[in-house]
């Protein structure tokens, strides 16, 4: 399963913040990824933004917070391209852990925004700024050519942790798309599991299907809250 965006620097950093326990019990995580990219929107019944960016944003929350038990979704629809297409979404997931996450994205609202917010019993964490790896790849750069600096973002994009002791900058982890392929190659050679097991891809698809159903029926869809076997 090609969920390489688990290796985005901002998500790796948030995972580290959660694992450190500094937030206490995690209550809510909000994830926004708006892109000003109408021309890149896949249209029609087999396209749409939910199946595109939605697959990555949902997978990130399931990876961080565990399986979802309830899903509520709202989709933005457009006929601008001749075929009815979802061009934006807002999803709320309730996780078996008790945490709640929201994920949202748009490609038609002339905004380029990436933001993560996490709230817990001991404080909050806020980070803004898109992972630099995708831009570097589009520019023709490759991880093998700059292994020590690849995926490292500027200090001005570092997140802020606010707890009882005050506020502090949290240096971003190094983005690691290359690690995805290293693990994939190792798995092909029989050296271990792949970077994302197929069962976890199924888990994400179940949430996307539930979100689409929720949006069409204006209802909250209940899931089993268990990882598929």
VOBARO-387884 format. One record per atom (N, C-alpha, C): residue in three letters; x, y, z. Coordinates in steps of 0.05 Angstrom, whole numbers, plus 32768, in hexadecimal, padded with zeros to 4 digits. Atoms other than C-alpha are relative to their C-alpha. Example, Ala and Ser with C-alpha at 12.3 -4.5 7.8 and 13.67 -1.06 7.14 Angstrom:
ALA80127FE88000
ALA80F67FA6809C
ALA801280188000
SER7FF07FE87FFF
SER81117FEB808F
SER7FF18016800E
END
This chain:
UNK80117FE88000
UNK800080008000
UNK801280198000
UNK7FEF7FE88004
UNK801D80437FEA
UNK7FF880178012
UNK80067FEA7FEE
UNK8011806B8029
UNK801B800C8009
UNK7FE67FF47FFA
UNK8054808E8024
UNK7FFF80198011
UNK80017FE77FF1
UNK803A80CD8046
UNK80007FFB801F
UNK7FF980047FE4
UNK804380AB8089
UNK801C800A8005
UNK7FE47FF87FFD
UNK808B80C0807C
UNK8003801E7FFC
UNK7FFE7FE28001
UNK807A810B8076
UNK800D8009801B
UNK7FF17FF67FE8
UNK80A5813380A6
UNK7FEC800A8016
UNK80127FF67FEC
UNK8069815480C8
UNK7FF27FEA800F
UNK800E80167FF3
UNK8046811280D6
UNK80147FF08012
UNK7FEC800E7FEF
UNK808680F080EF
UNK800580108019
UNK7FFC7FF07FE8
UNK8090812B811E
UNK7FE97FFF8013
UNK801780027FEF
UNK804981298138
UNK7FFF7FE5800E
UNK7FFF801B7FF4
UNK805080DE8143
UNK80147FFF8018
UNK7FEC7FFF7FEA
UNK808E80EC816D
UNK7FF680108018
UNK800B7FF07FEB
UNK806A81228195
UNK7FEC7FEF8010
UNK801480107FF3
UNK803180F281A4
UNK800D7FEA8010
UNK7FF280167FF2
UNK806180B981B6
UNK800E800A8019
UNK7FF17FF57FE9
UNK808780E781E6
UNK7FEF80028019
UNK80127FFD7FE9
UNK804980ED8212
UNK7FFC801D8009
UNK80027FE47FF7
UNK805081398217
UNK7FE4800C7FFD
UNK801B7FF68003
UNK8009814481FE
UNK7FED7FF38014
UNK8011800F7FEF
UNK7FEE81138231
UNK7FED7FEE7FF0
UNK8014800F8010
UNK7FAF80EF821A
UNK7FF880117FE8
UNK80077FF18018
UNK7FA3810381D2
UNK7FE280007FFC
UNK801D7FFC8003
UNK7F5D811F81C9
UNK7FF880037FE3
UNK80087FF9801B
UNK7F5B813C8183
UNK801980067FEF
UNK7FEB7FF88014
UNK7F8781428144
UNK7FF1800A7FE8
UNK800C7FF48017
UNK7F748170810B
UNK801580027FEA
UNK7FED80008017
UNK7F95816980C6
UNK7FF3800D7FE8
UNK80097FF18018
UNK7F8C819A808C
UNK80157FFE7FEB
UNK7FEE80008016
UNK7FAB81928048
UNK7FF2800B7FE7
UNK800C7FF38017
UNK7F9081C48015
UNK801680057FEB
UNK7FED7FFC8017
UNK7FB181C87FD0
UNK7FF280117FEB
UNK800B7FEF8016
UNK7FA781FE7F9B
UNK80077FF27FE6
UNK7FF880118017
UNK7FA781CA7F64
UNK7FE87FF47FF1
UNK80188009800E
UNK7F6581C67F3D
UNK80077FEE7FE8
UNK7FF980108018
UNK7F8981AA7EFF
UNK80097FE48007
UNK7FF7801B7FF9
UNK7FA2816E7F26
UNK7FEA7FEF800C
UNK8016800F7FF5
UNK7F5E81587F3E
UNK7FF67FEB7FED
UNK800B80168010
UNK7F4981147F23
UNK7FE280018002
UNK801D7FFB8001
UNK7F01811A7F0D
UNK7FF07FE67FFC
UNK801280168005
UNK7EC580ED7F08
UNK7FFD7FED8017
UNK800880127FEA
UNK7EAA80B27F30
UNK80187FF1800B
UNK7FE9800F7FF6
UNK7EEE80907F36
UNK80168013800A
UNK7FEC7FEC7FF6
UNK7F1380D17F49
UNK7FF7800D801A
UNK80077FF17FE9
UNK7F0881077F7C
UNK801680018015
UNK7FEB7FFB7FED
UNK7F3181227FB5
UNK80007FED8018
UNK800180137FEA
UNK7F1880F27FEA
UNK80127FE87FFB
UNK7FF080178006
UNK7F3980B87FC7
UNK801D80077FFB
UNK7FE47FF68006
UNK7F7780E27FB8
UNK800D8007801A
UNK7FF47FF77FE7
UNK7F8F810B7FF3
UNK7FF37FF38018
UNK800D800C7FEA
UNK7F5B80EC801F
UNK800C7FE68009
UNK7FF4801A7FF9
UNK7F7C80A8801D
UNK801980048012
UNK7FE87FFB7FF0
UNK7FBD80C68039
UNK7FF9800C801B
UNK80067FF37FE6
UNK7F9E80F3806E
UNK7FF27FED8013
UNK800D80147FEF
UNK7F7180BC8088
UNK80147FEC800A
UNK7FEC80147FF7
UNK7FAA808A8089
UNK8012800C8016
UNK7FEF7FF47FEB
UNK7FD580BB80B1
UNK7FF28000801B
UNK800E7FFF7FE6
UNK7F9F80C280E7
UNK7FFD7FE4800B
UNK8002801B7FF6
UNK7F94807780EB
UNK801B7FF6800A
UNK7FE580087FF8
UNK7FDF806D80F0
UNK8007800D801B
UNK7FFA7FF27FE7
UNK7FE480A18127
UNK7FEF7FF78018
UNK801480027FEB
UNK7FA58093814F
UNK7FF27FE58002
UNK800D801A7FFF
UNK7F8F804C813E
UNK7FE67FFF7FF0
UNK801880048011
UNK7F508030811D
UNK7FE980128008
UNK80177FEF7FFC
UNK7F1180598115
UNK7FE77FF08006
UNK801A800D7FFA
UNK7ECD80478132
UNK7FE8800E7FF3
UNK80167FF0800B
UNK7EA2807F8115
UNK800C80147FEC
UNK7FF77FED8015
UNK7EA880AA80D6
UNK7FE980127FF7
UNK80137FED800B
UNK7E8480E980C1
UNK800E80107FEA
UNK7FF27FF28016
UNK7E938109807E
UNK7FEE80157FF2
UNK800D7FEC8011
UNK7E8181468055
UNK801280047FE7
UNK7FF17FFD8019
UNK7E96814D800C
UNK7FF780197FF1
UNK80067FE98011
UNK7E9A818A7FDF
UNK7FFF7FF57FE3
UNK8004800B801B
UNK7E7F817A7F99
UNK800280177FEB
UNK7FFF7FEC8016
UNK7E8D819E7F57
UNK7FFA7FF27FE6
UNK8005800A801B
UNK7E7581957F0F
UNK801180107FEC
UNK7FF17FEE8010
UNK7EA981C67EF6
UNK800E7FF27FE8
UNK7FF0800E8014
UNK7ECF81917ECE
UNK7FEF7FEE7FEF
UNK801280108010
UNK7E9181717EAE
UNK7FF77FE7800D
UNK800880187FF1
UNK7E8D81387EDF
UNK7FFF8007801E
UNK80037FFA7FE4
UNK7E74813B7F26
UNK80167FF38010
UNK7FE880097FF3
UNK7EB181367F52
UNK8002800D801C
UNK7FFB7FF47FE5
UNK7EC1813F7F9C
UNK801B800E7FFF
UNK7FE87FF08002
UNK7EF481777F9F
UNK800A8009801B
UNK7FF77FF97FE5
UNK7EF9817E7FEA
UNK7FF07FEE8014
UNK800D80107FEC
UNK7EE78159802A
UNK80078009801C
UNK7FFC7FFC7FE4
UNK7EE1815F8075
UNK7FF67FE7800E
UNK800880197FF3
UNK7EE1811E809E
UNK80068002801E
UNK7FFB80037FE3
UNK7EDB811180E8
UNK80017FE28006
UNK7FFC801C7FF8
UNK7EF580CF8103
UNK80017FFE801E
UNK7FFD80077FE4
UNK7EEA80B38148
UNK800F7FE68002
UNK7FEE80177FFF
UNK7F208082815A
UNK7FFA7FEE8018
UNK800580127FEA
UNK7F1C80448186
UNK800F80098019
UNK7FF07FF67FEA
UNK7F51806681B2
UNK7FF180158010
UNK800E7FEA7FF4
UNK7F1E809C81C3
UNK8006801B7FF4
UNK7FF97FE7800E
UNK7F4180D2819A
UNK7FEE80057FE9
UNK800F7FF88017
UNK7F1E80F98164
UNK8013800E7FED
UNK7FEF7FF28014
UNK7F3F81108123
UNK7FEE800C7FEB
UNK800D7FF58017
UNK7F28813D80EB
UNK801580037FEA
UNK7FEE7FFC8017
UNK7F47813E80A5
UNK7FF0800F7FEB
UNK800E7FF18015
UNK7F36816F806F
UNK801480097FEA
UNK7FEF7FF88017
UNK7F508183802A
UNK7FEE800C7FEB
UNK800D7FF48017
UNK7F3D81AC7FED
UNK801480047FEA
UNK7FEF7FF88017
UNK7F5981B77FA7
UNK7FF580177FF0
UNK800D7FEB8010
UNK7F2A81ED7F8E
UNK7FFD801A800E
UNK80067FE87FF1
UNK7F2B82227FC3
UNK801880138001
UNK7FEA7FED8004
UNK7F6C82457FAE
UNK80108004801A
UNK7FF080007FE7
UNK7F9082337FEF
UNK80147FEA8000
UNK7FEB80147FFC
UNK7FD1820F7FFD
UNK80068001801E
UNK7FFE80007FE3
UNK7FCD81FE8047
UNK80067FE4800A
UNK7FFB80197FF2
UNK7FEB81C68071
UNK80038007801D
UNK7FFF7FFB7FE3
UNK7FDD81C680BB
UNK7FF87FE7800F
UNK800780157FED
UNK7FDD819480F3
UNK7FFD800C801C
UNK80047FF87FE5
UNK7FC081A08138
UNK7FF97FE78011
UNK800680177FEF
UNK7FC0816E8171
UNK7FFB800B801C
UNK80077FF77FE5
UNK7F9F817881B5
UNK7FFF7FE88012
UNK800080167FEC
UNK7FA9814E81F3
UNK7FFB800B801C
UNK80067FF87FE4
UNK7F9E814F823E
UNK80168012800C
UNK7FEA7FF17FF5
UNK7FE281718249
UNK800880187FEF
UNK7FF87FEA8011
UNK7FE781A2820F
UNK7FF87FFC7FE3
UNK80068002801C
UNK7FE581AC81C4
UNK801980037FEF
UNK7FEA7FFE8013
UNK801281A88187
UNK7FF4800B7FE6
UNK80097FF38019
UNK800B81D48148
UNK801780017FED
UNK7FEB7FFE8015
UNK803281CE8107
UNK7FF380087FE6
UNK800A7FF7801A
UNK802981F180C4
UNK80177FFD7FEC
UNK7FEC80028014
UNK804D81E68083
UNK80017FE47FF4
UNK8001801A800E
UNK804E81AF804E
UNK801B7FF28001
UNK7FE780108001
UNK80818177804D
UNK800F80077FE7
UNK7FF07FF78016
UNK80BB818A8020
UNK80077FEA7FEC
UNK7FF780168012
UNK80C581458000
UNK7FF280007FE5
UNK800F8001801A
UNK808E81497FCB
UNK800A80167FEE
UNK7FF67FEA8011
UNK80A7818D7FB3
UNK801C7FFA7FF5
UNK7FE580078009
UNK80EE81737FB0
UNK7FFF7FEB7FE9
UNK800380148014
UNK80D881377F87
UNK7FF7800C7FE5
UNK800A7FF38018
UNK80B281637F56
UNK801680117FF3
UNK7FE97FF1800B
UNK80F2818C7F4E
UNK80167FEE7FF5
UNK7FEC8012800B
UNK8118814E7F39
UNK80157FF68013
UNK7FED80097FEC
UNK813E81437F79
UNK7FF87FE4800B
UNK8005801A7FF7
UNK814580FE7F98
UNK800E7FFB801B
UNK7FF480057FE6
UNK815380E47FDF
UNK801C7FF67FFF
UNK7FE5800C8002
UNK819080BD7FC9
UNK801580147FFB
UNK7FEC7FEC8007
UNK81B180FC7FB1
UNK800680138017
UNK7FFB7FEE7FE9
UNK81AB81217FF4
UNK7FF57FF38019
UNK800B800F7FEA
UNK81A080EE802B
UNK8001800E801B
UNK7FFE7FF47FE6
UNK81B6811A8065
UNK7FEE80188003
UNK80107FE87FFE
UNK818B81568054
UNK7FE47FFC7FF5
UNK801A8005800C
UNK815081358031
UNK7FEA80018015
UNK801780017FEF
UNK810C81428050
UNK800280118019
UNK7FFC7FEE7FE9
UNK812681768082
UNK7FF4801B7FFA
UNK800E7FE68006
UNK80FA81B48086
UNK800C80178010
UNK7FF57FE87FF4
UNK810A81FB8099
UNK7FF58004801C
UNK80087FFB7FE5
UNK8107821180E1
UNK7FE6800F8003
UNK80197FF07FFD
UNK80CE824180D4
UNK7FE77FEE7FFD
UNK801780128002
UNK80A1820580C6
UNK7FFE7FED8017
UNK800180127FE9
UNK80B081E18107
UNK7FE680058010
UNK80187FFE7FF0
UNK807581D38134
UNK8005800B801B
UNK7FFE7FF57FE5
UNK806681F18178
UNK7FF07FEE8013
UNK800D80107FEB
UNK805781C881B6
UNK7FFB80128017
UNK80087FEF7FE9
UNK803181EC81ED
UNK7FF67FEE8016
UNK8008800F7FE9
UNK802D81CB8231
UNK800280128019
UNK80007FEF7FE7
UNK802A81E3827A
UNK801A800E8004
UNK7FE67FF47FFC
UNK807481F28279
UNK800780167FEC
UNK7FFB7FEB8014
UNK806E8222823D
UNK7FFF7FF57FE4
UNK80008007801C
UNK8076822081F2
UNK801C7FFB7FF7
UNK7FE68007800B
UNK80AF820181CB
UNK7FFE7FF77FE4
UNK7FFF800A801B
UNK80C281F58183
UNK80077FE28000
UNK7FF9801C8003
UNK80C481AC816D
UNK800C7FFC7FE5
UNK7FF28004801A
UNK80F8819E8137
UNK7FF27FE97FF1
UNK800D80158010
UNK80D9817680FE
UNK80137FE97FFC
UNK7FF280188008
UNK80EE812F80F3
UNK800780017FE3
UNK7FF98001801C
UNK8111812180B1
UNK7FEC7FEF7FF1
UNK801280108011
UNK80DF810C807C
UNK800E7FE97FF3
UNK7FF280188007
UNK80ED80C68065
UNK7FF17FEF7FEB
UNK800C80108016
UNK80CD80B18023
UNK80137FEA7FF8
UNK7FED80158009
UNK810D808B8013
UNK7FFD7FE78011
UNK800380177FEF
UNK8101805E804F
UNK7FE97FEE7FF8
UNK80168010800A
UNK80BF80488031
UNK800A7FEC7FEB
UNK7FF780118015
UNK80E2802D7FF4
UNK80157FEC800A
UNK7FED80127FF4
UNK811A800E801D
UNK7FF27FE8800C
UNK800F80157FF3
UNK80E87FE68045
UNK7FF17FEF7FEB
UNK800E800E8015
UNK80C17FD48006
UNK80137FEC7FF2
UNK7FEC8011800D
UNK81007FB97FE4
UNK80077FE88012
UNK7FF980157FED
UNK81127F928023
UNK7FEA7FEA8001
UNK801780137FFF
UNK80CC7F728025
UNK7FFF7FEF7FE7
UNK800080108019
UNK80D17F5D7FDB
UNK80157FEA8001
UNK7FEA80147FFE
UNK81127F3A7FEB
UNK7FFC7FED8017
UNK800680137FEB
UNK80F17F158024
UNK800C8008801B
UNK7FF37FF87FE8
UNK81117F3E805B
UNK7FEE800D8015
UNK80127FF47FEC
UNK80D37F548082
UNK7FE7800A7FF3
UNK801A7FF6800B
UNK808E7F73807B
UNK800480197FF0
UNK80007FE7800F
UNK807E7FAB804B
UNK7FFC80188012
UNK80027FE87FEF
UNK807C7FF38063
UNK7FE380068009
UNK801C7FFD7FF8
UNK802F7FF48064
UNK7FF27FE67FFA
UNK800E80198005
UNK800B7FB1806C
UNK7FE580057FF1
UNK80197FFE8010
UNK7FCF7FA5803D
UNK7FE880048012
UNK80167FFD7FEE
UNK7FA17FA08079
UNK7FFC801D8009
UNK80027FE47FF9
UNK7FB07FE8808B
UNK7FF580117FE9
UNK800C7FF38017
UNK7F9F7FFD8045
UNK7FE27FFC7FFF
UNK801D80077FFF
UNK7F5C7FD9804B
UNK7FF280128015
UNK800B7FF07FEA
UNK7F507FFE808D
UNK7FFB801D7FF6
UNK80047FE5800B
UNK7F5980418069
UNK7FE980017FEC
UNK801680018014
UNK7F2B802D8030
UNK7FE57FFE800D
UNK801980027FF1
UNK7EF5801A8062
UNK7FF7801C800A
UNK80077FE57FF6
UNK7EF880608080
UNK7FF880127FE9
UNK80077FF08017
UNK7EF68081803B
UNK7FE47FF97FF6
UNK801B80088008
UNK7EB980588027
UNK7FEB800A8014
UNK80127FF77FEC
UNK7E9880698069
UNK7FFC801F7FFE
UNK80027FE38002
UNK7EA780B3805F
UNK7FEF80087FE8
UNK80117FFA8018
UNK7E8880B38019
UNK7FE37FFA8006
UNK801C80077FF9
UNK7E4A80908033
UNK7FF580148014
UNK80097FEC7FEC
UNK7E4680C0806E
UNK7FF8801A7FF2
UNK80057FE7800E
UNK7E4980FC803F
UNK7FE67FFE7FF0
UNK801780038011
UNK7E1480E08010
UNK7FE67FFD8010
UNK801780057FF0
UNK7DE580CB8048
UNK7FFC80138018
UNK80007FED7FEA
UNK7DF58102807A
UNK7FFC7FF1801B
UNK800280117FE8
UNK7E0180D080B2
UNK801C7FF9800A
UNK7FE7800B7FF5
UNK7E3880B680E0
UNK80017FE27FFB
UNK7FFD801D8006
UNK7E51807280C9
UNK80117FF38015
UNK7FF1800F7FEB
UNK7E67804180FE
UNK80107FEA7FF4
UNK7FEE80168008
UNK7EA2801380F2
UNK80067FEE8017
UNK7FFA80137FEB
UNK7EBB7FD88118
UNK801580098014
UNK7FEB7FF77FEF
UNK7EF77FFD8134
UNK80167FEC8004
UNK7FEB80147FFE
UNK7F247FC18129
UNK801080017FE6
UNK7FF080038018
UNK7F5E7FB980FA
UNK7FF87FE77FF1
UNK800780188010
UNK7F4B7F8A80C0
UNK80177FEC8001
UNK7FEC80158000
UNK7F6F7F4780C0
UNK80087FFA7FE4
END
